[in-house]
Each structure stands twice: as C-alpha cells, then as structure tokens.
Amino acid sequence: MLIVDDEFLIRWSLRSRLADAGFAVVEAPDLKSARVALREPVDVVLLDLRLPDGDGMHFLDECRARRPNLPIIVMTAHGTEETKADAMWRGAFALVHKPFDLDQVVRLAQTAISS
C-alpha cells in the first residue's frame, strides 16, 4: 500500500491503522517520492489531490497509464461532486473526503485488493 500525502499526521494515522489491519505500507510526502515508490510492487494507492509538487489528478493519470489495474483511492479535503466525478472518470477506485473514518479506508483498501 502506498500513501501519498504531504501531511505527516495523515500519513502516520493511515499507516498505523493500515498496518494494524495487516497491510505493508510505504509513504510518500510528494509526487517525486511517489513515483520512486511505484517502482516497487504496491497493491493500492491512497492519493491526496493537493501535493506540494503537483496535482494528484495528473498523478492519477500517470498511474493509469503505467499500471492500469492498480486501485487508487483518492483523498481530498476540498472535493466537490465535480471532483469526485472527474476522479472516477480518470479511473479512481473511490474518493474519500477528509476528515475520513480510518475503518472506512481500511474497508475500501480491502475491497480494492479483492476486486
């Protein structure tokens, strides 16, 4: 599992809860680090849309081009219905709004892996 978010506390809370659920977790605070992390196998990506070095939607497009079957769960604090529709059209598995329920994210990740 790859968590891409520039907020340390969000990465920390996700990593802790996902690790408790049995996931191996890799973190990336920016897109540059996420691109490096994707060189290794990951089963799911949790992707923030607003990152310091770029737009998460563009990274979603990159992921789709490189690994079309990789489930990507988009996370945002600024999402609208238009944002959700755009993310889903681009191939996101799901979109969750911050603040989110950690158990919901775990369930989404488990569903993404099993589908």
C-alpha distance (Angstrom), angle and dihedral (degrees) to the residues before:
residue distance angle dihedral
M1 . . .
L2 3.79 . .
I3 3.81 119.8 .
V4 3.82 113.5 -162.1
D5 3.80 111.2 -171.2
D6 3.79 132.8 125.1
E7 3.82 93.3 -143.9
F8 3.79 110.4 91.3
L9 3.81 95.2 -155.9
I10 3.78 92.4 53.1
R11 3.81 91.2 50.0
W12 3.81 90.3 46.0
S13 3.80 95.1 49.9
L14 3.79 93.0 45.0
R15 3.79 92.8 45.9
S16 3.81 92.0 49.4
R17 3.80 95.2 48.5
L18 3.81 95.0 41.5
A19 3.80 92.1 47.3
D20 3.81 88.8 51.4
A21 3.81 87.0 53.9
G22 3.82 90.4 53.7
F23 3.80 101.7 -98.6
A24 3.79 123.4 138.6
V25 3.80 104.6 -132.4
V26 3.80 133.3 -156.3
E27 3.80 120.3 -174.0
A28 3.78 132.3 -148.9
P29 3.82 123.0 -175.9
D30 3.80 93.2 -165.1
L31 3.79 143.2 14.5
K32 3.78 94.4 -95.7
S33 3.81 90.3 59.3
A34 3.81 91.3 42.3
R35 3.80 91.6 55.7
V36 3.80 89.8 53.1
A37 3.81 92.0 46.3
L38 3.81 91.3 52.3
R39 3.79 89.7 63.9
E40 3.81 84.8 77.8
P41 3.80 123.4 62.9
V42 3.80 114.8 -87.1
D43 3.80 127.1 171.5
V44 3.81 99.9 -154.2
V45 3.81 137.3 12.8
L46 3.81 123.9 -147.3
L47 3.79 103.6 -159.0
D48 3.79 130.2 -169.9
L49 3.80 114.2 -150.5
R50 3.80 99.0 -143.1
L51 3.78 112.5 58.7
P52 3.81 130.9 162.4
D53 3.79 95.1 -115.1
G54 3.78 102.5 36.7
D55 3.75 153.1 -27.4
G56 3.79 119.1 -58.2
M57 3.82 91.2 -145.0
H58 3.80 89.9 61.7
F59 3.80 89.5 49.2
L60 3.80 88.7 50.2
D61 3.81 87.3 56.3
E62 3.82 90.7 49.0
C63 3.79 91.2 51.0
R64 3.80 91.7 49.1
A65 3.80 90.1 51.9
R66 3.82 94.3 47.3
R67 3.82 100.5 35.2
P68 3.81 110.5 14.1
N69 3.81 95.3 -179.2
L70 3.81 97.1 49.2
P71 3.82 109.6 116.0
I72 3.80 112.0 -128.4
I73 3.78 122.1 -166.8
V74 3.79 110.2 -161.6
M75 3.81 118.9 -146.0
T76 3.79 124.2 -163.3
A77 3.77 142.0 161.0
H78 3.80 91.3 -162.4
G79 3.77 102.7 48.6
T80 3.77 125.6 141.2
E81 3.77 129.8 -176.4
E82 3.80 86.4 -95.1
T83 3.82 90.5 54.1
K84 3.79 90.6 49.8
A85 3.80 92.3 48.2
D86 3.81 90.9 48.5
A87 3.81 92.7 49.0
M88 3.80 92.3 48.3
W89 3.82 91.8 46.5
R90 3.82 88.5 52.5
G91 3.79 90.0 53.7
A92 3.80 106.6 -93.7
F93 3.79 114.3 158.9
A94 3.81 91.5 -141.9
L95 3.78 143.2 -24.1
V96 3.81 123.8 -131.4
H97 3.78 126.2 -169.2
K98 3.78 122.1 -131.8
P99 2.92 125.2 -91.0
F100 3.79 89.1 47.8
D101 3.76 136.1 174.9
L102 3.82 108.5 -102.6
D103 3.80 91.9 -146.5
Q104 3.81 89.4 54.4
V105 3.81 90.0 54.1
V106 3.81 90.6 49.6
R107 3.81 90.7 51.2
L108 3.81 91.3 48.1
A109 3.80 91.1 50.1
Q110 3.79 91.7 48.9
T111 3.80 90.9 49.0
A112 3.80 91.6 47.0
I113 3.79 92.0 53.7
S114 3.79 94.6 46.8
S115 3.81 95.5 47.5
